[in-house]
Each structure stands twice: as C-alpha cells, then as structure tokens.
Amino acid sequence: MTERASIFDNPDGTDGSIDVSGFKKKTHDEKPHVSQDVIKAIAEGGSFPSREPVAAATTSVLRTRRRKRRSGRDIQLNVKVKQETYDGFWAIANSQNWVLAETLERALDALKVKLAQHA
C-alpha cells in the first residue's frame, strides 16, 4: 500500500521553500481612499441591498393612539393581510376609538348577520 504524498514534498526535488522576497508589507499610505458617496453609488448601481434601517410604512399614520382596556382577551391571533386590509382595519379602529380585538369582534358579528340574511 502506498502512502499519501505530503503537501510539503516538492516534485522538482528542491527543498520546497518559497521565495517571498518580492512581497512587501502595505502601509496605510498606500490604501486608496474612496468616499462613502462613491461606495453608495456603486452599491445602488449593482443592486446591493442596504443594511440601513428603513422606517416601516405601516406604522406611520394608522397606529397613532394606544388603546388598552381590560377585557379578558388573552388569546393572540396573527394573520397576514394585504396592505389595504391592514390600513382599513386600523382606520375603522381609530375612527371608532376601538381596540383591535373589539374591531375584529364587531366585524365578525356583522359578517354573521350578513351571512344569515343570505342563507
């Protein structure tokens, strides 16, 4: 059985040492300075996403008031909705000064009535 070749063995028979005399250490003076504006322009041109925080559009106008009431509601409901649905839901809650759970309960009651009329 043959042994594996060592990565330190040199096939041309030399001792395997590497000549690094042509390399030199970079100094801070040799680094090119590029302004942040140029970097930003290149990144935007290359469609690189920014890591800067973006203000959420959904919390702008609609979530203006905090309404808390003790109601015995302790089950959380999370749903994904379209932006128009979210905006409309918050608009109704804000206009009536209802908490979100109350808005949902009233919407379900109205839907039950409408469905009963069509049955």
Secondary structure by P-SEA (a helix, b strand, c coil): ccccccccccccccccccccccbbbbccccbbbbcaaaaaaaaaaaccccccccccccccccccbbbbccccccbbbbbbbcaaaaaaaaaaaaaacccaaaaaaaaaaaaaaaaaaac
